[in-house]
Amino acid sequence: MDRKIRVVVAKPGLDGHDRGAKVIARALRDAGMEVIYTGLRQTPEQIVDTALQEDADVIALSILSGAHNHLFPRVTELLAEKGVDDILVFGGGVIPEEDIPFLKSKGIAEIFGPGTPTQVTVDFIKTNVKRK
Amino acid sequence: MDDSCAALAEQCVAGNIRAIARFITLLENEDTQAFAALNYFKDSGQAAQVIGITGPPGSGKSTLTDKLVAGFRAQGRRVGVLAVDPSSPFSGGAILGDRLRMQRHATDPGVYIRSLASRGALGGVSRVTGAAVQVLEAAGYDRILIETVGVGQSEIDIVKIADCVVLVSVPGLGDEIQILKAGIMEIGDIFVVNKADRDGADRVVREIRAMLETQYMLAAGQKPHAEPDTLAGRMFEESVTGHHGNTGGHVDGYGDAPGAAPVLKTIAENGEGVADLIKAIEGHFARGISSGAMASRRLERVRSQLQDLVSAQVMQSIAGEKGSGSLDDLATQVVERRLDLYSASKLLLSRYFQGEKR
């Protein structure tokens, strides 16, 4: 039995736009992954606890509200607090170019902006997933 | 048994969330060491009450499950949820969206929610759902809710796992002939008509009650149809002729027939009727335990699981063999009309047992 990659797709913060998150969820499903979709307005605590309960390999965060510099690092901090180092975390949404180095320094593996072909995201996950 | 799996099993019993999650993944990946480590759980924890929630897609199973979790938490219970959604037959991937409705419980340490993809199983649950129940039971969850995939008419594997099956219907899905059909409507221990604020909810309640009462009286050797003065006879007549004396409002006046499964109305969205549903679930367990029905049901369930497991292992062993007398060889002989199917099956089985003796 081949091992399925399990991905939590989550929207932290208060914006109510989940079109992008749903497109990604669908693309990952079509790439053979199991996508746990948590919906809108999730706190970093909810996202991390969900990832642990679901034994996720990947957390995919989508945000359009501008609060990424606060919420994305909070997710990686919580994972570190719980001693978790084998979950890949990346983000997408409307995120200014100049914020990306800071987010990467906080453990966000990659940022995918609007217009990124879904195949790029799929390939990124398959290449970078930490648990084989 | 593999040491790492044994260690993981030990952490599961201690209630470690990551260990529980990882263990269930190993089961899903058909890890033989993990299945062997299930042995570790055989006398851990206490038997939980396992409650299945099933019904058609969009009937409100997830929202109802969310409300049940809240209700059981208010009683101080530890609650495990296994929520099954379908896998794509094409990509093998899945969107698991049930827990979307339950996320307010995500950070509650007394609640564990796990989404399971059906991975090709067609009975409404995944192949490891039963084993995952054992893990949660050993980890000390005393109420385990299993939400099936959205079902149609015949996905009834939940009865092989749950002590209590809650069948969720909604108004507007069809006429009473749908309710009289065999399959899914036969497995409910408790019937819920959700979205009861919609038109036609009372009618669905009445139709289900008529179905149950007829079933109950037929089982008791009575003829509801010939006794129009009895409640069942009257309701049966009404449901057949379409002449309903009461439409709306009065349905609760009928009440549930003694001995028949309860039928309840809920509006899961705002929690209406959920307290009654919890009472009905408690009643089901109380009656089942005192009458011994629960014990014989569990025995029957384990029998059936054991049969499934043995036939799966026999099949796996047979399918792996090659050469003369193998599955492929015998199938070819049947196609070439040198052998009939029944004899071929006997040959395969005798070959299997000889293999076991060697």
Interface residues (C-beta under 8 A of the other chain):
Chain A: M1 D2 R3 K4 R6 A25 R26 L28 R29 D30 A31 G32 M33 E34 V35 I36 Y37 T38 G39 Q42 T43 E45 Q46 D49 T50 L52 Q53 E54 D55 V84
Chain B: I17 R18 A21 R22 I24 T25 E28 N29 E30 S87 S88 F90 S91 G92 G93 A94 I95 L96 G97 R99 L100 Q103 A106 T107 Y112 I113 R114 S115 A117
